[in-house]
Amino acid sequence: MFKQNLNNIATKLQLIDHTTTTVQLLFLLVLVIPLLLLLRPLLLLLLLPPLLLLLLLLLLLLLLLLLLLLRLRLLLLLLLLLLLLLLLLLLLLLLLQQQLLLLLLLLLLLLRCVVCKVWVIGNLRLKNTRSE
């Protein structure tokens, strides 16, 4: 009887081990690989020269200001997320190349983006309190 209980426990532990491996493989297939496929174009942006990437960020900032004027909140938030991601990519690129002047410009752009995001969130909260 004792030996049979040990065998039952061993088979259950083997099943648990197989299910965790299956779950890990499913996680890899369902989440990680598509995420890498989605990020592939963004990783290609690292191949661009830093000045061209900075010009792209400035164009995104102009689009951001236009969306602020038109008050399209969902597009604005998506653009803010994209802009922050591009700024982080540029920061990584500049750290790799150690160009301090462009790094300072990037930090100023990042500060401007954070101020803009705080301003948008503050306006959303103000409108929510007014509607209540």
Secondary structure as UniProt FT lines:
FT   HELIX           2..27
FT   HELIX           28..32
FT   HELIX           33..44
FT   HELIX           45..47
FT   HELIX           50..70
FT   HELIX           73..97
FT   HELIX           100..131
//
